[in-house]
Amino acid sequence: MGAWAKDGAVSEQIEASISDELARMQSQQKPVGESALKCGECEEDIPEARRLACPGVKLCIECQQERDE
């Protein structure tokens, strides 16, 4: 005996999967702890404004942009 899913069930599952993955990715990107004074990759100073805006930051803007690409 076959069973049919309700209308939109597949779309709901896809949307839920996408939402779960986005939440997982965003939680991994949030730095935690104390901000570094120097970039962990290039050793350049991380400006105080960036450290205050992004608590726990470990990379300068340039290195973070390269990593994000």
mmJSON file of the N, C-alpha and C atoms, coordinates in Angstrom:
{"data_MODEL":{"atom_site":{
"group_PDB":["ATOM","ATOM","ATOM","ATOM","ATOM","ATOM","ATOM","ATOM","ATOM","ATOM","ATOM","ATOM","ATOM","ATOM","ATOM","ATOM","ATOM","ATOM","ATOM","ATOM","ATOM","ATOM","ATOM","ATOM","ATOM","ATOM","ATOM","ATOM","ATOM","ATOM","ATOM","ATOM","ATOM","ATOM","ATOM","ATOM","ATOM","ATOM","ATOM","ATOM","ATOM","ATOM","ATOM","ATOM","ATOM","ATOM","ATOM","ATOM","ATOM","ATOM","ATOM","ATOM","ATOM","ATOM","ATOM","ATOM","ATOM","ATOM","ATOM","ATOM","ATOM","ATOM","ATOM","ATOM","ATOM","ATOM","ATOM","ATOM","ATOM","ATOM","ATOM","ATOM","ATOM","ATOM","ATOM","ATOM","ATOM","ATOM","ATOM","ATOM","ATOM","ATOM","ATOM","ATOM","ATOM","ATOM","ATOM","ATOM","ATOM","ATOM","ATOM","ATOM","ATOM","ATOM","ATOM","ATOM","ATOM","ATOM","ATOM","ATOM","ATOM","ATOM","ATOM","ATOM","ATOM","ATOM","ATOM","ATOM","ATOM","ATOM","ATOM","ATOM","ATOM","ATOM","ATOM","ATOM","ATOM","ATOM","ATOM","ATOM","ATOM","ATOM","ATOM","ATOM","ATOM","ATOM","ATOM","ATOM","ATOM","ATOM","ATOM","ATOM","ATOM","ATOM","ATOM","ATOM","ATOM","ATOM","ATOM","ATOM","ATOM","ATOM","ATOM","ATOM","ATOM","ATOM","ATOM","ATOM","ATOM","ATOM","ATOM","ATOM","ATOM","ATOM","ATOM","ATOM","ATOM","ATOM","ATOM","ATOM","ATOM","ATOM","ATOM","ATOM","ATOM","ATOM","ATOM","ATOM","ATOM","ATOM","ATOM","ATOM","ATOM","ATOM","ATOM","ATOM","ATOM","ATOM","ATOM","ATOM","ATOM","ATOM","ATOM","ATOM","ATOM","ATOM","ATOM","ATOM","ATOM","ATOM","ATOM","ATOM","ATOM","ATOM","ATOM","ATOM","ATOM","ATOM","ATOM","ATOM","ATOM","ATOM","ATOM","ATOM","ATOM","ATOM","ATOM"],
"id":[1,2,3,4,5,6,7,8,9,10,11,12,13,14,15,16,17,18,19,20,21,22,23,24,25,26,27,28,29,30,31,32,33,34,35,36,37,38,39,40,41,42,43,44,45,46,47,48,49,50,51,52,53,54,55,56,57,58,59,60,61,62,63,64,65,66,67,68,69,70,71,72,73,74,75,76,77,78,79,80,81,82,83,84,85,86,87,88,89,90,91,92,93,94,95,96,97,98,99,100,101,102,103,104,105,106,107,108,109,110,111,112,113,114,115,116,117,118,119,120,121,122,123,124,125,126,127,128,129,130,131,132,133,134,135,136,137,138,139,140,141,142,143,144,145,146,147,148,149,150,151,152,153,154,155,156,157,158,159,160,161,162,163,164,165,166,167,168,169,170,171,172,173,174,175,176,177,178,179,180,181,182,183,184,185,186,187,188,189,190,191,192,193,194,195,196,197,198,199,200,201,202,203,204,205,206,207],
"type_symbol":["N","C","C","N","C","C","N","C","C","N","C","C","N","C","C","N","C","C","N","C","C","N","C","C","N","C","C","N","C","C","N","C","C","N","C","C","N","C","C","N","C","C","N","C","C","N","C","C","N","C","C","N","C","C","N","C","C","N","C","C","N","C","C","N","C","C","N","C","C","N","C","C","N","C","C","N","C","C","N","C","C","N","C","C","N","C","C","N","C","C","N","C","C","N","C","C","N","C","C","N","C","C","N","C","C","N","C","C","N","C","C","N","C","C","N","C","C","N","C","C","N","C","C","N","C","C","N","C","C","N","C","C","N","C","C","N","C","C","N","C","C","N","C","C","N","C","C","N","C","C","N","C","C","N","C","C","N","C","C","N","C","C","N","C","C","N","C","C","N","C","C","N","C","C","N","C","C","N","C","C","N","C","C","N","C","C","N","C","C","N","C","C","N","C","C","N","C","C","N","C","C","N","C","C","N","C","C"],
"label_atom_id":["N","CA","C","N","CA","C","N","CA","C","N","CA","C","N","CA","C","N","CA","C","N","CA","C","N","CA","C","N","CA","C","N","CA","C","N","CA","C","N","CA","C","N","CA","C","N","CA","C","N","CA","C","N","CA","C","N","CA","C","N","CA","C","N","CA","C","N","CA","C","N","CA","C","N","CA","C","N","CA","C","N","CA","C","N","CA","C","N","CA","C","N","CA","C","N","CA","C","N","CA","C","N","CA","C","N","CA","C","N","CA","C","N","CA","C","N","CA","C","N","CA","C","N","CA","C","N","CA","C","N","CA","C","N","CA","C","N","CA","C","N","CA","C","N","CA","C","N","CA","C","N","CA","C","N","CA","C","N","CA","C","N","CA","C","N","CA","C","N","CA","C","N","CA","C","N","CA","C","N","CA","C","N","CA","C","N","CA","C","N","CA","C","N","CA","C","N","CA","C","N","CA","C","N","CA","C","N","CA","C","N","CA","C","N","CA","C","N","CA","C","N","CA","C","N","CA","C","N","CA","C","N","CA","C","N","CA","C","N","CA","C"],
"label_alt_id":[null,null,null,null,null,null,null,null,null,null,null,null,null,null,null,null,null,null,null,null,null,null,null,null,null,null,null,null,null,null,null,null,null,null,null,null,null,null,null,null,null,null,null,null,null,null,null,null,null,null,null,null,null,null,null,null,null,null,null,null,null,null,null,null,null,null,null,null,null,null,null,null,null,null,null,null,null,null,null,null,null,null,null,null,null,null,null,null,null,null,null,null,null,null,null,null,null,null,null,null,null,null,null,null,null,null,null,null,null,null,null,null,null,null,null,null,null,null,null,null,null,null,null,null,null,null,null,null,null,null,null,null,null,null,null,null,null,null,null,null,null,null,null,null,null,null,null,null,null,null,null,null,null,null,null,null,null,null,null,null,null,null,null,null,null,null,null,null,null,null,null,null,null,null,null,null,null,null,null,null,null,null,null,null,null,null,null,null,null,null,null,null,null,null,null,null,null,null,null,null,null,null,null,null,null,null,null],
"label_comp_id":["MET","MET","MET","GLY","GLY","GLY","ALA","ALA","ALA","TRP","TRP","TRP","ALA","ALA","ALA","LYS","LYS","LYS","ASP","ASP","ASP","GLY","GLY","GLY","ALA","ALA","ALA","VAL","VAL","VAL","SER","SER","SER","GLU","GLU","GLU","GLN","GLN","GLN","ILE","ILE","ILE","GLU","GLU","GLU","ALA","ALA","ALA","SER","SER","SER","ILE","ILE","ILE","SER","SER","SER","ASP","ASP","ASP","GLU","GLU","GLU","LEU","LEU","LEU","ALA","ALA","ALA","ARG","ARG","ARG","MET","MET","MET","GLN","GLN","GLN","SER","SER","SER","GLN","GLN","GLN","GLN","GLN","GLN","LYS","LYS","LYS","PRO","PRO","PRO","VAL","VAL","VAL","GLY","GLY","GLY","GLU","GLU","GLU","SER","SER","SER","ALA","ALA","ALA","LEU","LEU","LEU","LYS","LYS","LYS","CYS","CYS","CYS","GLY","GLY","GLY","GLU","GLU","GLU","CYS","CYS","CYS","GLU","GLU","GLU","GLU","GLU","GLU","ASP","ASP","ASP","ILE","ILE","ILE","PRO","PRO","PRO","GLU","GLU","GLU","ALA","ALA","ALA","ARG","ARG","ARG","ARG","ARG","ARG","LEU","LEU","LEU","ALA","ALA","ALA","CYS","CYS","CYS","PRO","PRO","PRO","GLY","GLY","GLY","VAL","VAL","VAL","LYS","LYS","LYS","LEU","LEU","LEU","CYS","CYS","CYS","ILE","ILE","ILE","GLU","GLU","GLU","CYS","CYS","CYS","GLN","GLN","GLN","GLN","GLN","GLN","GLU","GLU","GLU","ARG","ARG","ARG","ASP","ASP","ASP","GLU","GLU","GLU"],
"label_asym_id":["A","A","A","A","A","A","A","A","A","A","A","A","A","A","A","A","A","A","A","A","A","A","A","A","A","A","A","A","A","A","A","A","A","A","A","A","A","A","A","A","A","A","A","A","A","A","A","A","A","A","A","A","A","A","A","A","A","A","A","A","A","A","A","A","A","A","A","A","A","A","A","A","A","A","A","A","A","A","A","A","A","A","A","A","A","A","A","A","A","A","A","A","A","A","A","A","A","A","A","A","A","A","A","A","A","A","A","A","A","A","A","A","A","A","A","A","A","A","A","A","A","A","A","A","A","A","A","A","A","A","A","A","A","A","A","A","A","A","A","A","A","A","A","A","A","A","A","A","A","A","A","A","A","A","A","A","A","A","A","A","A","A","A","A","A","A","A","A","A","A","A","A","A","A","A","A","A","A","A","A","A","A","A","A","A","A","A","A","A","A","A","A","A","A","A","A","A","A","A","A","A","A","A","A","A","A","A"],
"label_entity_id":["1","1","1","1","1","1","1","1","1","1","1","1","1","1","1","1","1","1","1","1","1","1","1","1","1","1","1","1","1","1","1","1","1","1","1","1","1","1","1","1","1","1","1","1","1","1","1","1","1","1","1","1","1","1","1","1","1","1","1","1","1","1","1","1","1","1","1","1","1","1","1","1","1","1","1","1","1","1","1","1","1","1","1","1","1","1","1","1","1","1","1","1","1","1","1","1","1","1","1","1","1","1","1","1","1","1","1","1","1","1","1","1","1","1","1","1","1","1","1","1","1","1","1","1","1","1","1","1","1","1","1","1","1","1","1","1","1","1","1","1","1","1","1","1","1","1","1","1","1","1","1","1","1","1","1","1","1","1","1","1","1","1","1","1","1","1","1","1","1","1","1","1","1","1","1","1","1","1","1","1","1","1","1","1","1","1","1","1","1","1","1","1","1","1","1","1","1","1","1","1","1","1","1","1","1","1","1"],
"label_seq_id":[1,1,1,2,2,2,3,3,3,4,4,4,5,5,5,6,6,6,7,7,7,8,8,8,9,9,9,10,10,10,11,11,11,12,12,12,13,13,13,14,14,14,15,15,15,16,16,16,17,17,17,18,18,18,19,19,19,20,20,20,21,21,21,22,22,22,23,23,23,24,24,24,25,25,25,26,26,26,27,27,27,28,28,28,29,29,29,30,30,30,31,31,31,32,32,32,33,33,33,34,34,34,35,35,35,36,36,36,37,37,37,38,38,38,39,39,39,40,40,40,41,41,41,42,42,42,43,43,43,44,44,44,45,45,45,46,46,46,47,47,47,48,48,48,49,49,49,50,50,50,51,51,51,52,52,52,53,53,53,54,54,54,55,55,55,56,56,56,57,57,57,58,58,58,59,59,59,60,60,60,61,61,61,62,62,62,63,63,63,64,64,64,65,65,65,66,66,66,67,67,67,68,68,68,69,69,69],
"pdbx_PDB_ins_code":[null,null,null,null,null,null,null,null,null,null,null,null,null,null,null,null,null,null,null,null,null,null,null,null,null,null,null,null,null,null,null,null,null,null,null,null,null,null,null,null,null,null,null,null,null,null,null,null,null,null,null,null,null,null,null,null,null,null,null,null,null,null,null,null,null,null,null,null,null,null,null,null,null,null,null,null,null,null,null,null,null,null,null,null,null,null,null,null,null,null,null,null,null,null,null,null,null,null,null,null,null,null,null,null,null,null,null,null,null,null,null,null,null,null,null,null,null,null,null,null,null,null,null,null,null,null,null,null,null,null,null,null,null,null,null,null,null,null,null,null,null,null,null,null,null,null,null,null,null,null,null,null,null,null,null,null,null,null,null,null,null,null,null,null,null,null,null,null,null,null,null,null,null,null,null,null,null,null,null,null,null,null,null,null,null,null,null,null,null,null,null,null,null,null,null,null,null,null,null,null,null,null,null,null,null,null,null],
"Cartn_x":[0.841,0.0,0.898,0.708,1.526,0.985,1.871,1.475,1.908,1.076,1.373,1.692,2.674,3.013,2.039,1.8,0.894,1.494,0.665,1.125,2.18,3.278,4.332,5.303,5.139,6.01,7.462,7.681,9.047,9.679,8.932,9.442,9.757,8.892,9.126,10.401,10.643,11.843,13.099,13.026,14.167,14.458,13.43,13.604,14.179,13.716,14.227,15.698,16.059,17.456,18.359,17.899,18.676,18.821,17.743,17.791,18.75,18.702,19.603,21.07,21.361,22.732,23.218,22.364,22.748,23.037,22.206,22.421,23.735,24.042,25.288,26.485,26.422,27.526,27.726,26.637,26.741,27.303,26.956,27.463,28.956,29.46,30.889,31.696,31.067,31.798,31.93,31.182,31.22,32.449,33.347,34.506,34.077,34.817,34.539,35.818,35.665,36.821,37.353,38.574,39.207,39.735,39.582,40.103,41.62,42.189,43.642,44.076,45.26,45.794,46.431,46.95,47.572,46.854,46.796,46.153,46.858,46.081,46.622,47.273,47.103,47.701,48.835,48.606,49.623,50.391,49.997,50.692,50.492,49.653,49.368,48.492,48.577,47.721,46.256,45.397,43.953,43.472,42.864,42.435,41.462,41.563,40.707,39.229,38.861,37.452,36.948,37.776,37.374,37.261,38.209,38.167,36.918,36.52,35.313,34.038,34.044,32.862,32.648,33.736,33.673,34.426,33.839,34.553,35.018,36.258,36.819,37.474,37.552,38.124,39.598,40.036,41.42,42.148,41.402,41.995,41.707,42.634,42.383,41.312,40.814,39.74,40.185,41.391,41.867,41.969,42.561,42.712,41.356,40.435,39.101,38.377,38.508,37.87,38.44,39.743,40.368,39.854,39.762,39.28,37.817,37.001,35.58,35.367,36.281,36.143,36.459],
"Cartn_y":[-1.161,0.0,1.24,2.138,3.343,4.468,5.311,6.471,7.727,8.723,9.992,11.047,11.849,12.954,14.095,14.875,16.013,17.013,17.861,18.878,19.76,19.959,20.826,20.173,18.898,18.238,18.219,17.998,17.954,19.342,20.36,21.735,22.098,21.698,21.971,21.289,20.072,19.342,20.002,20.436,21.123,22.42,23.204,24.458,24.208,23.181,22.849,22.448,21.68,21.262,22.466,23.38,24.581,25.439,25.615,26.409,25.795,24.481,23.801,23.996,23.879,24.025,25.462,26.438,27.831,28.13,27.627,27.827,27.192,26.009,25.328,26.135,26.641,27.413,28.724,29.389,30.65,30.452,29.372,29.133,28.842,28.284,27.99,29.237,30.25,31.446,32.464,32.338,33.321,33.102,34.08,33.949,33.985,33.339,33.339,33.657,34.121,34.418,35.809,36.013,37.318,37.531,38.744,39.069,39.08,38.69,38.737,40.165,40.534,41.856,41.851,40.685,40.53,39.419,39.574,38.592,37.241,36.19,34.844,34.335,35.036,34.591,35.487,36.808,37.712,38.489,38.363,39.022,40.535,41.106,42.539,42.834,44.079,44.481,44.448,43.99,44.04,45.328,46.249,47.526,47.338,48.261,48.185,48.202,48.989,49.059,47.685,46.94,45.588,44.66,44.75,43.894,44.169,45.433,45.781,45.362,45.502,45.164,43.656,42.89,41.436,40.76,40.686,40.052,38.645,38.359,37.045,36.93,38.033,37.996,37.606,36.816,36.327,36.715,37.237,37.583,39.037,39.671,41.011,40.917,42.063,42.082,41.428,41.742,41.201,39.685,39.155,37.699,37.019,37.646,37.079,37.038,38.114,38.155,37.071,36.876,35.823,34.451,34.225,32.936,32.708,33.781,33.646,33.319,33.784,33.502,32.06],
"Cartn_z":[0.0,0.0,0.0,-0.955,-1.068,-0.209,0.222,1.021,0.282,0.351,-0.3,0.753,0.47,1.372,1.12,2.147,1.997,1.021,0.446,-0.493,0.164,-0.516,-0.026,0.939,1.242,2.218,1.753,0.468,-0.052,0.052,-0.311,-0.207,1.234,2.151,3.574,4.055,3.607,4.013,3.457,2.209,1.603,2.35,2.635,3.365,4.757,5.428,6.758,6.69,5.676,5.512,5.254,4.414,4.12,5.368,6.12,7.349,8.363,8.5,9.429,9.028,7.742,7.266,7.443,7.143,7.333,8.803,9.686,11.12,11.561,11.047,11.39,10.911,9.69,9.13,9.889,10.222,10.944,12.336,12.994,14.336,14.31,13.227,13.113,12.815,12.24,11.844,12.962,14.007,15.071,15.953,15.965,16.841,18.307,19.138,20.568,21.322,22.539,23.368,23.126,23.545,23.432,22.025,21.521,20.195,20.197,19.08,18.925,18.604,19.021,18.692,17.306,16.897,15.581,14.817,13.503,12.633,12.752,12.84,12.954,11.687,10.566,9.31,8.845,8.846,8.287,9.351,10.612,11.727,11.775,10.903,10.953,12.166,12.674,13.787,13.368,14.258,14.037,14.702,13.926,14.495,15.666,16.631,17.812,17.439,16.439,16.025,15.586,14.876,14.444,15.644,16.56,17.75,18.587,18.657,19.422,18.692,17.362,16.573,16.468,16.484,16.331,17.474,18.658,19.776,19.413,19.734,19.45,18.095,17.361,16.012,16.069,15.107,15.067,13.789,12.789,11.504,11.154,10.402,9.897,8.797,8.391,7.386,6.084,5.628,4.351,4.384,5.444,5.544,5.698,6.429,6.578,5.249,4.453,3.137,2.237,2.258,1.44,1.86,3.158,3.66,3.266,3.317,2.987,1.516,0.661,-0.778,-1.02],
"occupancy":[1.0,1.0,1.0,1.0,1.0,1.0,1.0,1.0,1.0,1.0,1.0,1.0,1.0,1.0,1.0,1.0,1.0,1.0,1.0,1.0,1.0,1.0,1.0,1.0,1.0,1.0,1.0,1.0,1.0,1.0,1.0,1.0,1.0,1.0,1.0,1.0,1.0,1.0,1.0,1.0,1.0,1.0,1.0,1.0,1.0,1.0,1.0,1.0,1.0,1.0,1.0,1.0,1.0,1.0,1.0,1.0,1.0,1.0,1.0,1.0,1.0,1.0,1.0,1.0,1.0,1.0,1.0,1.0,1.0,1.0,1.0,1.0,1.0,1.0,1.0,1.0,1.0,1.0,1.0,1.0,1.0,1.0,1.0,1.0,1.0,1.0,1.0,1.0,1.0,1.0,1.0,1.0,1.0,1.0,1.0,1.0,1.0,1.0,1.0,1.0,1.0,1.0,1.0,1.0,1.0,1.0,1.0,1.0,1.0,1.0,1.0,1.0,1.0,1.0,1.0,1.0,1.0,1.0,1.0,1.0,1.0,1.0,1.0,1.0,1.0,1.0,1.0,1.0,1.0,1.0,1.0,1.0,1.0,1.0,1.0,1.0,1.0,1.0,1.0,1.0,1.0,1.0,1.0,1.0,1.0,1.0,1.0,1.0,1.0,1.0,1.0,1.0,1.0,1.0,1.0,1.0,1.0,1.0,1.0,1.0,1.0,1.0,1.0,1.0,1.0,1.0,1.0,1.0,1.0,1.0,1.0,1.0,1.0,1.0,1.0,1.0,1.0,1.0,1.0,1.0,1.0,1.0,1.0,1.0,1.0,1.0,1.0,1.0,1.0,1.0,1.0,1.0,1.0,1.0,1.0,1.0,1.0,1.0,1.0,1.0,1.0,1.0,1.0,1.0,1.0,1.0,1.0],
"B_iso_or_equiv":[0.0,0.0,0.0,0.0,0.0,0.0,0.0,0.0,0.0,0.0,0.0,0.0,0.0,0.0,0.0,0.0,0.0,0.0,0.0,0.0,0.0,0.0,0.0,0.0,0.0,0.0,0.0,0.0,0.0,0.0,0.0,0.0,0.0,0.0,0.0,0.0,0.0,0.0,0.0,0.0,0.0,0.0,0.0,0.0,0.0,0.0,0.0,0.0,0.0,0.0,0.0,0.0,0.0,0.0,0.0,0.0,0.0,0.0,0.0,0.0,0.0,0.0,0.0,0.0,0.0,0.0,0.0,0.0,0.0,0.0,0.0,0.0,0.0,0.0,0.0,0.0,0.0,0.0,0.0,0.0,0.0,0.0,0.0,0.0,0.0,0.0,0.0,0.0,0.0,0.0,0.0,0.0,0.0,0.0,0.0,0.0,0.0,0.0,0.0,0.0,0.0,0.0,0.0,0.0,0.0,0.0,0.0,0.0,0.0,0.0,0.0,0.0,0.0,0.0,0.0,0.0,0.0,0.0,0.0,0.0,0.0,0.0,0.0,0.0,0.0,0.0,0.0,0.0,0.0,0.0,0.0,0.0,0.0,0.0,0.0,0.0,0.0,0.0,0.0,0.0,0.0,0.0,0.0,0.0,0.0,0.0,0.0,0.0,0.0,0.0,0.0,0.0,0.0,0.0,0.0,0.0,0.0,0.0,0.0,0.0,0.0,0.0,0.0,0.0,0.0,0.0,0.0,0.0,0.0,0.0,0.0,0.0,0.0,0.0,0.0,0.0,0.0,0.0,0.0,0.0,0.0,0.0,0.0,0.0,0.0,0.0,0.0,0.0,0.0,0.0,0.0,0.0,0.0,0.0,0.0,0.0,0.0,0.0,0.0,0.0,0.0,0.0,0.0,0.0,0.0,0.0,0.0],
"pdbx_formal_charge":[null,null,null,null,null,null,null,null,null,null,null,null,null,null,null,null,null,null,null,null,null,null,null,null,null,null,null,null,null,null,null,null,null,null,null,null,null,null,null,null,null,null,null,null,null,null,null,null,null,null,null,null,null,null,null,null,null,null,null,null,null,null,null,null,null,null,null,null,null,null,null,null,null,null,null,null,null,null,null,null,null,null,null,null,null,null,null,null,null,null,null,null,null,null,null,null,null,null,null,null,null,null,null,null,null,null,null,null,null,null,null,null,null,null,null,null,null,null,null,null,null,null,null,null,null,null,null,null,null,null,null,null,null,null,null,null,null,null,null,null,null,null,null,null,null,null,null,null,null,null,null,null,null,null,null,null,null,null,null,null,null,null,null,null,null,null,null,null,null,null,null,null,null,null,null,null,null,null,null,null,null,null,null,null,null,null,null,null,null,null,null,null,null,null,null,null,null,null,null,null,null,null,null,null,null,null,null],
"auth_seq_id":[1,1,1,2,2,2,3,3,3,4,4,4,5,5,5,6,6,6,7,7,7,8,8,8,9,9,9,10,10,10,11,11,11,12,12,12,13,13,13,14,14,14,15,15,15,16,16,16,17,17,17,18,18,18,19,19,19,20,20,20,21,21,21,22,22,22,23,23,23,24,24,24,25,25,25,26,26,26,27,27,27,28,28,28,29,29,29,30,30,30,31,31,31,32,32,32,33,33,33,34,34,34,35,35,35,36,36,36,37,37,37,38,38,38,39,39,39,40,40,40,41,41,41,42,42,42,43,43,43,44,44,44,45,45,45,46,46,46,47,47,47,48,48,48,49,49,49,50,50,50,51,51,51,52,52,52,53,53,53,54,54,54,55,55,55,56,56,56,57,57,57,58,58,58,59,59,59,60,60,60,61,61,61,62,62,62,63,63,63,64,64,64,65,65,65,66,66,66,67,67,67,68,68,68,69,69,69],
"auth_comp_id":["MET","MET","MET","GLY","GLY","GLY","ALA","ALA","ALA","TRP","TRP","TRP","ALA","ALA","ALA","LYS","LYS","LYS","ASP","ASP","ASP","GLY","GLY","GLY","ALA","ALA","ALA","VAL","VAL","VAL","SER","SER","SER","GLU","GLU","GLU","GLN","GLN","GLN","ILE","ILE","ILE","GLU","GLU","GLU","ALA","ALA","ALA","SER","SER","SER","ILE","ILE","ILE","SER","SER","SER","ASP","ASP","ASP","GLU","GLU","GLU","LEU","LEU","LEU","ALA","ALA","ALA","ARG","ARG","ARG","MET","MET","MET","GLN","GLN","GLN","SER","SER","SER","GLN","GLN","GLN","GLN","GLN","GLN","LYS","LYS","LYS","PRO","PRO","PRO","VAL","VAL","VAL","GLY","GLY","GLY","GLU","GLU","GLU","SER","SER","SER","ALA","ALA","ALA","LEU","LEU","LEU","LYS","LYS","LYS","CYS","CYS","CYS","GLY","GLY","GLY","GLU","GLU","GLU","CYS","CYS","CYS","GLU","GLU","GLU","GLU","GLU","GLU","ASP","ASP","ASP","ILE","ILE","ILE","PRO","PRO","PRO","GLU","GLU","GLU","ALA","ALA","ALA","ARG","ARG","ARG","ARG","ARG","ARG","LEU","LEU","LEU","ALA","ALA","ALA","CYS","CYS","CYS","PRO","PRO","PRO","GLY","GLY","GLY","VAL","VAL","VAL","LYS","LYS","LYS","LEU","LEU","LEU","CYS","CYS","CYS","ILE","ILE","ILE","GLU","GLU","GLU","CYS","CYS","CYS","GLN","GLN","GLN","GLN","GLN","GLN","GLU","GLU","GLU","ARG","ARG","ARG","ASP","ASP","ASP","GLU","GLU","GLU"],
"auth_asym_id":["A","A","A","A","A","A","A","A","A","A","A","A","A","A","A","A","A","A","A","A","A","A","A","A","A","A","A","A","A","A","A","A","A","A","A","A","A","A","A","A","A","A","A","A","A","A","A","A","A","A","A","A","A","A","A","A","A","A","A","A","A","A","A","A","A","A","A","A","A","A","A","A","A","A","A","A","A","A","A","A","A","A","A","A","A","A","A","A","A","A","A","A","A","A","A","A","A","A","A","A","A","A","A","A","A","A","A","A","A","A","A","A","A","A","A","A","A","A","A","A","A","A","A","A","A","A","A","A","A","A","A","A","A","A","A","A","A","A","A","A","A","A","A","A","A","A","A","A","A","A","A","A","A","A","A","A","A","A","A","A","A","A","A","A","A","A","A","A","A","A","A","A","A","A","A","A","A","A","A","A","A","A","A","A","A","A","A","A","A","A","A","A","A","A","A","A","A","A","A","A","A","A","A","A","A","A","A"],
"auth_atom_id":["N","CA","C","N","CA","C","N","CA","C","N","CA","C","N","CA","C","N","CA","C","N","CA","C","N","CA","C","N","CA","C","N","CA","C","N","CA","C","N","CA","C","N","CA","C","N","CA","C","N","CA","C","N","CA","C","N","CA","C","N","CA","C","N","CA","C","N","CA","C","N","CA","C","N","CA","C","N","CA","C","N","CA","C","N","CA","C","N","CA","C","N","CA","C","N","CA","C","N","CA","C","N","CA","C","N","CA","C","N","CA","C","N","CA","C","N","CA","C","N","CA","C","N","CA","C","N","CA","C","N","CA","C","N","CA","C","N","CA","C","N","CA","C","N","CA","C","N","CA","C","N","CA","C","N","CA","C","N","CA","C","N","CA","C","N","CA","C","N","CA","C","N","CA","C","N","CA","C","N","CA","C","N","CA","C","N","CA","C","N","CA","C","N","CA","C","N","CA","C","N","CA","C","N","CA","C","N","CA","C","N","CA","C","N","CA","C","N","CA","C","N","CA","C","N","CA","C","N","CA","C","N","CA","C","N","CA","C","N","CA","C"],
"pdbx_PDB_model_num":[1,1,1,1,1,1,1,1,1,1,1,1,1,1,1,1,1,1,1,1,1,1,1,1,1,1,1,1,1,1,1,1,1,1,1,1,1,1,1,1,1,1,1,1,1,1,1,1,1,1,1,1,1,1,1,1,1,1,1,1,1,1,1,1,1,1,1,1,1,1,1,1,1,1,1,1,1,1,1,1,1,1,1,1,1,1,1,1,1,1,1,1,1,1,1,1,1,1,1,1,1,1,1,1,1,1,1,1,1,1,1,1,1,1,1,1,1,1,1,1,1,1,1,1,1,1,1,1,1,1,1,1,1,1,1,1,1,1,1,1,1,1,1,1,1,1,1,1,1,1,1,1,1,1,1,1,1,1,1,1,1,1,1,1,1,1,1,1,1,1,1,1,1,1,1,1,1,1,1,1,1,1,1,1,1,1,1,1,1,1,1,1,1,1,1,1,1,1,1,1,1,1,1,1,1,1,1]
}}}
